[in-house]
Amino acid sequence: MADASTLVFGATGALGQHVLDALVLRGRSPETITAAGRNRARLEELASAGFRTAAVDLSDSASVAEVVARHSDIVLISGRDPNRLAQHESVIEAAKNAQVRHVYYTSGVRADDDRFEINADHWATEKALIASGLTYTILRNTWYIENYAQSLAGPRFTGVLAAATGDAVVAAASRKDLAEALAVVVTTDGHDNATYSLSGDADFTYADIAEAMSVVLEREVVYRPVASEELRAMLRKTGMDDELVSFLASLDETIAAGVFARVGDDLSRLLGRPTTGLVEGLTAK
Ligand SMILES: NC(=O)c1ccc[n+]([C@@H]2O[C@H](COP(=O)([O-])OP(=O)(O)OC[C@H]3O[C@@H](n4cnc5c(N)ncnc54)[C@H](OP(=O)(O)O)[C@@H]3O)[C@@H](O)[C@H]2O)c1
């Protein structure tokens, strides 16, 4: 092993960008950080900003092992591929073989609650990491506020936020806050073998989210709860394929069952300040 440096898988993504920014803001110099991902254009931009870069597909376990072995600390931002569990396991295996100092994993809130299928990969990854015997920190991230920024198009034209989430509450947080919490953990002591549940400070209702959309869109937006079947029909009408319709409808059912309701105050404690509110999060870059 290993120069004393941090490898960030998922660095080319939206959360990864904030993680890199937050590490630098907390005093890490870019040349001690390796940004890993597949997106070569994005990697070139990061190289121009002074970061080391590694073009790695998480499915290529030999490349994963090679790059992991050159680093002391690994940040594993969860992937998006259907086989992401195998990819995460290959990172953990490589980290174990190289005896790296610390692995940080971004998981999901309530990862250990088996009512929520959405978290099965996270929970299996957490168990593999703990079983590896490596020093770890797990950050169980809540739902991003920015996810609702992607849903502004409908409300912009109709004034209605339709969702099959009933009277669910969602303690969403901005990616920037979640990234800053990760950077705090990477750059300070006292987080060995800890698991943090990172919720926003407030349990937002969908009426709160509609109200924040009203502010952002400068028009009235109201929440209209719909049944899952009605949501599916509405989504099909937009031309979405069946797989995406099913995914989005089942996501609403999971939200309705409370997966993203608040879990403690780990996030604001790590940040040393209140978490970002809905309007600011909806307009964040
Ligand atoms: N909390 C939430 O609300 C929420 C919502 C959706 C997803 N997530 C999870 O949080 C993660 C980070 O969120 P995000 O918004 O930053 O997502 P994102 O912008 O899509 O970024 C995903 C990152 O994962 C990398 N990646 C995916 N598959 C890869 C592969 N096979 N090999 C190498 N790199 C791979 C991507 O790299 P390239 O682009 O370079 O391939 C990218 O850097 C997601 O990947 C997902 O697991 C959380």
The ligand as a Gaussian input file, in Angstrom:
#p B3LYP/6-31G(d) Opt

LIG

0 1
 N      -30.728000       9.639000      -1.202000
 C      -31.339000       9.764000      -2.362000
 O      -32.313000      10.530000      -2.516000
 C      -30.842000       8.984000      -3.534000
 C      -31.552000       9.030000      -4.740000
 C      -31.051000       8.327000      -5.828000
 C      -29.873000       7.601000      -5.686000
 N      -29.202000       7.579000      -4.506000
 C      -27.952000       6.820000      -4.312000
 O      -26.932000       7.780000      -4.010000
 C      -25.860000       7.650000      -4.979000
 C      -25.267000       9.026000      -5.234000
 O      -26.290000       9.889000      -5.681000
 P      -26.029000      10.910000      -6.861000
 O      -27.194000      11.802000      -6.888000
 O      -24.668000      11.458000      -6.782000
 O      -26.101000       9.934000      -8.135000
 P      -25.430000      10.169000      -9.566000
 O      -25.281000      11.634000      -9.848000
 O      -26.174000       9.343000     -10.533000
 O      -23.958000       9.574000      -9.400000
 C      -23.741000       8.191000      -9.361000
 C      -22.249000       7.983000      -9.298000
 O      -22.006000       6.570000      -9.269000
 C      -21.053000       6.272000     -10.280000
 N      -21.283000       4.933000     -10.812000
 C      -22.459000       4.317000     -11.007000
 N      -22.254000       3.100000     -11.557000
 C      -20.910000       2.980000     -11.716000
 C      -20.082000       1.962000     -12.243000
 N      -20.573000       0.821000     -12.735000
 N      -18.753000       2.176000     -12.235000
 C      -18.212000       3.330000     -11.757000
 N      -18.954000       4.326000     -11.241000
 C      -20.291000       4.149000     -11.226000
 C      -21.306000       7.292000     -11.372000
 O      -20.142000       7.376000     -12.175000
 P      -20.204000       7.698000     -13.767000
 O      -21.320000       8.677000     -13.968000
 O      -18.851000       8.301000     -14.021000
 O      -20.441000       6.426000     -14.434000
 C      -21.526000       8.535000     -10.534000
 O      -20.290000       9.069000     -10.120000
 C      -26.514000       7.005000      -6.188000
 O      -25.552000       6.330000      -6.971000
 C      -27.509000       6.053000      -5.541000
 O      -26.887000       4.866000      -5.078000
 C      -29.660000       8.267000      -3.440000

